[in-house]
Amino acid sequence: MKIRKFLLICTTIFLLLIPLAPPAFAVDTGTVNNLIQGGHSGSWYDVVQPGHGLFVEVIDSKDSPTGKGVVAAWFAFINGERTWVLGLGDVVPIDGGFRAELDAYVYDGNDFPPYYDPDMTTQISWGTLLLSFTGCDQAMLEWDSTLPEYGSGLLELRRLTSISSSTCIPDLGGEMKQDDHGDSWQSGTYLSDIGRIVKEVKGKLEENGDVDVFVFTLTSRETVKLFTSGPTDTDTLAKLFEIVDFEEDEILESDDNPVDEGFFIEKVLDPGTYSVHVSGKDDLERGSYYLYYKTEAD
């Protein structure tokens, strides 16, 4: 079966946006699913296999038990050709949270405008997509296709882009504790924009002993600076790890910022994937903080 090739412009944009050297993440299925919000709309990709991913839109749906639905377009490949798997379905409550259950289809038998003929399009039932979110920037995708060449499986996705002015509120859904940033390198927040300009991300230590994990990838030897500072006075420390063969190898620990509460790390690092664990000093600090990060040429 020849799958219809279409949406070439969207395909090109998606490929250009995806990082060229992402970290190798393992799938972690143990996190409670968040309430699915409009802020989850955007593009998502598989950090293990960059080059394919999903465009997701959360919509209002009067027929859904939660009042929300999801439209998803999965850009992928099959037998060396581009294909789009299109899904539509409801957001439903499940044990411990929520997920979107989508009926998925592929389409065949037509051509690009102006040669497109609506009567020639064939809709082919593809199977099901199950989409859940384990944070504002992390998602899980399960699929089960009725077409044997696609099979079934599970992917861990990370956010690539968001919709302008949209907001995702963390700590929603389920009775178990939700975290603004994951507490392991598999579920941590990926700093895809690390570079020469100082960037910041807000975090919060919700309770004593809470750990927030951030992950970044370097494609060349760089001097990396990581530190926490005002406008809050939460006293933090950090540990820096290199991720090798799905394991963390500790490089250093720092709890000293000479000009403010918090920590300061400056380290020359080789190409690779790294994680930084932010926690309260002596595990007794709680509250908000700002993590600042940048790179400089070695």
Buried (B, 14 or more C-beta within 10 A) or exposed (E): EEBBEBBEEBBEBBEEBBBEEBBEBEEBEEBBBBBBBBBBBBBBBBBEEBEBBBBBBBEEBEEBEBEBBBBBBBBBEBEEEBBBBBBBBBBBBEEBBBBBBBBBBBBBEBEEEEEEEEEEEEEBEBBBBBBBBBBBBBBBBBBBBEBEEBEEEEBBBBBBBBBEEEEBEBBBBBEEEBBBBBBBBBBBBBBBEBBEEEEEBEBBBBEEEBBBBBBBBBEEEBEBBBBBBEEBEBBBBBBBBBBEEEEBEEBEEBBEBEEBBBBBBEBEBEEBBBBBBBBBBEBEBBBBBBBBBBBEEE
